[in-house]
Amino acid sequence: MKTNDTLNRRTLVRSSVFGLLAVSLPNLAYSRHMVRNTLALNMDPEKLFHRYPSIDDEIVSSVVGKSHSDLDGVKELVNKRPELARASWDWAFGDWESAIGAASHVGRRDIVQFLMSKGARPTLFTYAMLGAYDIVKATIDFSPGIQKTMGPHGISLLSHAKFGKRMEDKISQKERDNLKKTIDFLESLGDADGETYLDVRPEDQQKYLGDYKYGDGEKDGFSIRLNMRKLLSLGRLGKFGGALYKIGDNKFTYNGAPSITVSFEVENGVVRSLTVHEPELTLTARKI
């Protein structure tokens, strides 16, 4: 009987990922044996995401990225895992963006509404884009000055409201009226459109463009390129990244990250290197 009892317990564990809950464990060695058997049924432990049980970074970045424009792609991911409706991603240097934040700053009402139906947490920027005048005004009345807070990528609250017009043809007249009311209110404040930066002439942009290396690794570097808005941007080597906004001679801030500055060393009009200044790190990359 003891042999059969042991066999039955092991069979139960092997046949169900819930075996550990159904069987009492007589000792630690037996526990480890059953855990190994349970894992073997589903996945090689070596293939688990290195921060498991956190959701894989690729999945998180994918849902945030798709929330800018791909409703079907977002639905495919979020219907399977509704918790992804609340996903957030750090694109670089603390430029945090949530899935609903991504949809908000591009005016994708349809994606915002879907994410909210799955549990996403709307922000003041979301409500500005939706033209929720009463909520926006009440929030600013409660916290004067909050209208100066910047959203993902350094995009202002007023800009979010204006992006709400991108799907204006698909909303009711009442919604259009509320959106205009929201925009007019934010414009009347005089400080809801973010920081003002120095201009960089197109001919001056050229000297900064190129690749910069700070180590021997294949990916140890940055690329300075022009983004879709014809602004200088800094990204990982070979990639596009966040916009650089000029704040001084050869000195820029990165995409709304207030603690980050990027400065360029220039000799006789030629850029030799760039240096990233973070609160606890200074990193120089030579132009190649």
C-alpha positions in Angstrom: 0.0 0.0 0.0 2.8 2.4 0.8 4.3 1.8 -2.7 1.0 2.5 -4.3 0.3 5.6 -2.2 3.7 7.0 -3.2 3.1 6.2 -6.9 -0.4 7.8 -6.8 1.0 11.0 -5.3 3.8 11.3 -7.9 1.3 10.6 -10.7 -0.9 13.3 -9.4 1.9 15.8 -9.4 3.1 14.9 -12.8 -0.4 15.2 -14.3 -1.3 18.6 -13.0 0.4 22.0 -12.4 -1.8 22.2 -9.3 -0.3 19.0 -7.8 1.7 21.0 -5.3 -1.6 22.3 -3.9 -3.3 19.0 -3.7 -0.6 16.9 -2.0 1.0 17.3 1.4 4.8 17.1 1.3 6.5 14.9 3.9 9.9 16.4 3.6 11.9 19.1 1.7 13.8 16.7 -0.6 10.5 15.3 -1.8 9.2 18.9 -2.3 12.1 19.8 -4.5 11.6 16.6 -6.5 8.0 17.4 -7.2 8.8 21.0 -8.1 11.2 19.8 -10.7 8.7 17.4 -12.2 6.0 20.2 -12.3 8.3 22.7 -14.1 9.3 20.0 -16.6 5.7 19.7 -17.8 5.5 23.3 -18.9 8.8 25.1 -19.5 12.5 24.7 -19.2 13.4 26.9 -16.2 16.4 28.2 -18.1 14.0 29.8 -20.6 12.1 31.8 -18.0 12.4 35.6 -18.2 15.3 36.6 -16.0 13.0 38.7 -13.7 10.2 36.1 -13.6 7.5 36.3 -12.4 7.6 39.8 -13.8 6.2 40.0 -17.3 8.8 39.8 -20.0 10.1 43.2 -21.1 9.5 42.4 -24.7 5.8 41.9 -24.0 5.5 45.1 -22.0 7.4 47.3 -24.5 5.3 45.7 -27.3 1.9 46.6 -25.8 3.1 50.2 -25.0 4.5 50.6 -28.5 1.4 49.2 -30.2 -0.8 51.5 -28.2 0.4 54.4 -30.3 -1.4 53.1 -33.4 -2.3 49.4 -33.5 -5.7 48.8 -32.0 -5.8 45.2 -33.2 -2.4 44.5 -31.9 -3.3 45.9 -28.5 -6.4 43.8 -28.4 -4.5 40.7 -29.2 -2.1 41.2 -26.3 -4.5 42.7 -23.7 -7.4 40.3 -24.3 -5.0 37.5 -23.4 -3.6 39.4 -20.4 -5.8 42.2 -19.2 -3.2 43.4 -16.7 -1.2 44.6 -19.7 -3.7 47.5 -20.0 -1.8 49.1 -17.1 1.7 48.4 -18.6 4.4 51.1 -18.4 7.7 51.2 -20.2 10.9 53.3 -19.7 12.0 54.2 -23.2 15.3 55.7 -21.9 16.6 57.9 -19.1 13.3 57.6 -17.2 11.0 58.6 -20.1 8.2 56.5 -18.7 5.1 55.9 -20.8 2.1 53.8 -20.1 0.0 52.1 -22.7 -2.9 54.5 -22.1 -0.4 57.4 -22.1 0.9 56.3 -25.5 -2.6 56.3 -27.0 -3.4 59.6 -25.3 -0.6 61.7 -26.8 -1.4 60.5 -30.3 -5.2 61.1 -30.0 -6.2 57.5 -30.4 -9.6 57.6 -28.6 -10.4 54.1 -29.7 -7.3 52.6 -28.1 -7.8 54.7 -24.9 -11.4 53.5 -24.6 -10.5 49.9 -25.1 -7.6 50.0 -22.5 -9.9 51.7 -20.0 -12.5 48.9 -20.5 -9.7 46.5 -19.5 -8.7 48.4 -16.4 -6.2 51.0 -17.6 -5.8 54.0 -15.3 -6.5 57.3 -17.1 -4.4 60.3 -16.3 -4.9 64.1 -16.5 -3.3 63.8 -20.0 -5.9 61.2 -21.0 -8.8 63.4 -19.9 -7.3 66.4 -21.7 -7.2 64.4 -24.9 -10.7 63.2 -24.5 -12.0 66.7 -23.8 -13.2 66.0 -20.3 -13.4 69.7 -19.4 -14.9 69.3 -16.0 -12.3 66.8 -14.8 -9.4 68.8 -16.2 -10.5 72.1 -14.8 -11.4 70.6 -11.4 -7.9 68.9 -11.2 -6.1 72.2 -12.0 -8.3 74.1 -9.5 -7.4 71.6 -6.9 -3.7 71.6 -7.7 -2.8 74.9 -9.2 0.3 74.7 -11.4 -0.2 71.0 -12.3 -0.9 72.1 -15.9 2.8 72.7 -16.3 3.6 69.0 -15.7 4.9 67.3 -18.8 3.7 64.0 -20.1 5.6 61.2 -21.9 8.4 62.3 -24.2 8.0 65.9 -22.7 4.6 66.4 -24.4 2.6 69.1 -22.8 -1.0 68.9 -21.4 -2.2 71.4 -24.0 -0.7 69.4 -26.8 -2.5 66.3 -25.5 -5.8 68.2 -25.7 -5.0 69.3 -29.3 -4.2 65.8 -30.3 -7.8 64.9 -29.3 -8.9 66.6 -32.5 -7.3 63.8 -34.6 -10.4 61.7 -34.4 -12.8 64.6 -34.3 -14.8 63.3 -37.2 -15.7 60.2 -35.1 -17.1 61.9 -32.0 -20.4 63.7 -31.3 -21.0 67.4 -31.4 -21.1 67.5 -27.6 -17.7 65.8 -27.4 -16.3 68.3 -30.0 -17.7 71.2 -28.0 -16.1 69.9 -24.8 -12.8 69.3 -26.5 -12.8 72.9 -27.7 -13.7 74.1 -24.3 -10.8 72.2 -22.8 -8.3 73.5 -25.3 -9.6 77.1 -24.8 -9.3 76.7 -21.0 -5.7 75.4 -21.2 -4.7 78.1 -23.6 -6.1 80.7 -21.2 -3.8 79.6 -18.5 -0.7 80.6 -20.5 1.6 77.9 -19.1 0.0 74.6 -20.1 2.1 74.1 -23.3 5.4 73.2 -21.7 8.9 74.6 -21.8 10.3 76.8 -24.5 13.7 75.7 -26.0 16.3 77.2 -28.2 16.1 76.7 -31.9 18.6 74.6 -33.8 18.9 75.6 -37.5 18.9 72.7 -40.0 22.4 73.5 -41.1 23.6 73.3 -37.5 21.9 70.0 -36.8 24.2 68.3 -39.3 27.4 68.5 -37.2 25.8 66.4 -34.4 24.5 63.6 -36.6 26.3 60.3 -36.4 27.3 57.4 -34.2 29.1 57.6 -30.8 30.8 54.8 -28.9 31.6 54.5 -25.2 32.7 50.9 -24.9 33.9 47.8 -26.8 30.5 46.1 -26.9 28.6 45.9 -30.1 25.8 48.0 -28.6 27.9 50.3 -26.4 27.0 53.6 -28.0 24.5 56.1 -29.2 23.2 57.4 -32.5 22.2 61.0 -33.1 19.6 61.2 -35.9 16.7 63.4 -37.0 13.3 62.2 -36.0 10.0 62.5 -37.8 9.6 66.1 -36.5 13.0 67.0 -37.8 14.4 67.3 -34.3 17.7 65.9 -33.2 17.2 62.6 -31.3 19.4 60.3 -29.3 18.9 56.6 -29.3 20.8 53.4 -28.7 23.4 52.7 -31.3 21.8 52.2 -34.7 18.3 53.2 -33.3 16.1 56.2 -33.2 15.4 57.6 -29.7 14.0 60.5 -27.8 14.2 64.1 -28.9 17.0 66.5 -27.8 15.9 70.0 -26.9 18.5 72.7 -26.9 19.1 74.5 -23.6 22.5 76.1 -24.2 25.6 76.1 -26.4 26.0 72.5 -27.5 23.8 71.4 -24.6 20.5 69.6 -24.7 17.9 68.0 -22.5 16.6 64.6 -23.3 12.9 64.2 -24.2 11.4 65.6 -21.0 13.7 63.9 -18.5 14.6 66.9 -16.2 17.6 65.3 -14.6 19.4 64.4 -17.9 21.5 66.7 -20.0 23.5 65.8 -23.1 26.5 68.0 -24.0 28.7 67.9 -27.1 32.4 68.7 -27.3 33.1 70.7 -30.4 36.5 71.7 -31.8 36.7 74.1 -34.7 33.1 73.4 -35.6 33.6 69.6 -35.5 31.8 67.5 -32.9 34.3 65.1 -31.2 32.1 63.5 -28.5 29.0 63.7 -26.5 28.6 63.3 -22.7 25.5 62.2 -20.9 25.1 63.7 -17.5 22.9 61.8 -15.0 22.5 62.4 -11.3 24.9 59.5 -10.5 26.7 59.0 -13.8 28.7 60.9 -16.4 29.3 58.9 -19.6 31.3 60.2 -22.6 31.0 58.6 -26.1 33.4 59.4 -28.9 32.1 60.2 -32.4 33.1 57.5 -34.9 
